Amino acid sequence: MMKVRLSYGKGNIITAILLLFLCSSFNFNHKFYISVTQIEYSESNRSIQITSRVFIDDLEKALNQRYDMEVYLGTDKEIEKADYWIEKYLNSRLKFSLNGQAQKLTFLGKKYDNDLVICYLEIENISLKETNQFDVENQLLTDVFDDQQNITHITLNTLKKSFVFNKESNKGMLNF
């Protein structure tokens, strides 16, 4: 039986149950390629806060292939510039725009939780009062795994929407 441990924020119980059901339908030799990204607006910080959870070995493989290096994530051999390469990769695979204007992502850091790396990003100085459209593009790991799926939960003020992105369908939009 395949064991998958994913960390979820509140309100994502249905996603967790769905993932457990999907994972239980595969035999133990099957690798399930998935990431979970949570996007929330913080009015007090005037920022959009992004948390992406990916399997360490999957992200490591992407970094190794794209930048032709061994990064050894989550080990005592992790390279000193690992955060730099993770930030570079995330900025190339996650894209956001507000009212058609591309937004700059700031990489805040990462932490490891068992077999996951949790990456924290932010889009600063945002007022949703002036926003009528939010676009998201999530191509995490689709350059490495053809069957990669990226579950993306978005909570902006009272709007809540979830997407499942893959290699062929990696863009979504929210209208206010």
C-alpha positions in Angstrom: 0.0 0.0 0.0 1.3 3.4 -1.0 1.7 5.9 1.9 1.3 9.6 1.2 1.6 12.3 3.8 0.4 15.8 2.8 -0.1 18.8 5.0 -3.2 20.8 4.5 -4.6 24.1 5.8 -8.1 24.2 7.2 -10.9 23.8 4.7 -9.0 21.3 2.6 -10.4 18.1 4.1 -12.2 17.1 0.9 -9.0 17.4 -1.0 -7.2 15.2 1.5 -9.9 12.5 1.3 -9.8 12.6 -2.5 -6.1 12.2 -2.5 -6.3 9.3 -0.1 -8.9 7.6 -2.3 -6.8 8.2 -5.4 -3.6 6.9 -3.8 -5.3 3.8 -2.4 -6.4 2.9 -6.0 -2.8 2.5 -7.1 -0.5 -0.3 -6.3 2.6 0.4 -4.2 4.9 0.7 -7.2 3.0 3.7 -8.7 4.4 7.2 -8.0 1.8 9.9 -7.7 3.1 13.3 -8.7 1.3 16.1 -6.9 1.8 19.4 -5.3 -0.6 21.6 -3.2 -0.4 25.3 -3.3 -2.5 27.6 -1.0 -3.0 31.2 -2.0 -4.5 33.6 0.5 -4.9 37.4 0.8 -3.7 39.0 4.1 -5.4 42.3 4.5 -3.4 43.2 7.5 -0.1 42.7 5.6 -1.6 43.9 2.3 -0.1 40.8 0.6 -1.0 37.6 -1.1 0.7 34.8 0.7 1.5 31.6 -1.1 2.4 28.3 0.4 3.5 25.4 -1.9 4.0 21.9 -0.7 5.9 19.5 -3.0 7.7 16.3 -2.5 11.4 16.8 -1.8 12.6 14.2 -4.3 10.4 15.7 -7.0 11.6 19.2 -6.5 15.2 18.0 -6.2 14.9 16.2 -9.6 13.5 19.3 -11.2 16.3 21.5 -9.9 18.9 18.9 -10.9 17.6 18.6 -14.4 16.9 22.3 -15.0 20.1 23.7 -13.5 22.4 20.6 -14.0 23.5 20.3 -10.4 23.0 18.2 -7.3 21.3 20.1 -4.5 20.7 17.3 -1.9 17.6 19.0 -0.4 16.8 18.2 3.2 20.1 16.5 3.8 23.3 17.6 5.6 24.8 17.8 2.1 22.3 20.4 0.9 24.1 23.1 -1.1 24.5 26.5 0.3 22.6 28.2 -2.5 19.6 25.8 -2.4 17.2 28.6 -1.6 18.5 30.6 -4.5 17.8 27.8 -7.0 14.4 27.0 -5.4 13.4 30.6 -5.7 14.6 30.8 -9.3 12.6 27.6 -10.2 9.5 28.7 -8.4 9.6 32.1 -10.1 9.8 30.3 -13.5 6.9 28.0 -12.8 4.5 30.1 -10.8 3.0 33.2 -12.4 0.4 35.6 -11.0 -1.2 38.7 -12.3 -3.7 41.2 -11.0 -5.8 43.1 -13.5 -3.5 41.8 -16.2 -0.4 43.1 -14.5 2.3 40.5 -13.8 3.2 40.3 -10.1 6.7 39.8 -8.5 7.0 36.9 -6.2 9.2 37.2 -3.1 10.6 33.9 -1.8 10.4 34.0 2.0 11.9 30.6 2.8 11.2 26.9 3.1 11.0 24.2 5.7 11.0 20.4 5.5 8.2 18.2 6.8 9.0 14.5 6.4 9.1 14.0 2.7 7.8 17.4 1.8 9.4 20.8 1.2 7.1 23.7 2.1 7.9 26.9 0.3 6.7 30.3 1.4 6.2 33.1 -1.1 4.5 36.5 -1.1 3.2 39.2 -3.4 3.7 42.4 -1.5 1.8 45.8 -1.5 -1.5 44.5 -2.8 -5.0 46.1 -2.4 -7.8 43.8 -3.6 -10.2 46.8 -3.5 -8.8 47.9 -6.8 -8.6 44.3 -8.3 -11.2 42.7 -10.5 -9.2 39.9 -12.0 -6.6 37.5 -10.6 -4.8 35.1 -12.9 -2.7 32.2 -11.8 -0.4 29.9 -13.7 1.0 26.8 -11.9 3.5 24.7 -13.9 5.3 23.3 -10.9 7.2 20.1 -11.9 5.2 19.7 -15.2 8.6 20.1 -17.0 9.8 16.9 -15.2 6.7 14.7 -14.8 4.1 14.4 -17.6 1.4 13.3 -15.1 2.1 16.0 -12.5 -1.0 17.6 -10.9 -0.9 20.8 -9.0 -3.8 21.4 -6.7 -4.2 25.1 -6.1 -6.6 26.6 -3.5 -7.2 30.4 -3.7 -8.9 32.5 -1.0 -9.0 36.2 -1.8 -11.4 38.0 0.5 -14.7 36.2 0.2 -13.8 34.4 -3.0 -12.7 30.8 -2.8 -11.7 28.6 -5.7 -9.7 25.5 -6.2 -8.0 24.3 -9.4 -6.3 21.1 -10.5 -3.6 22.1 -12.9 -1.6 19.8 -15.1 0.8 20.0 -18.1 -1.9 20.7 -20.6 -4.1 22.9 -18.4 -2.1 25.2 -16.1 -3.9 28.5 -16.0 -6.9 29.8 -14.0 -8.7 33.0 -13.5 -10.8 34.6 -10.8 -13.1 37.5 -11.5 -14.2 39.8 -8.7 
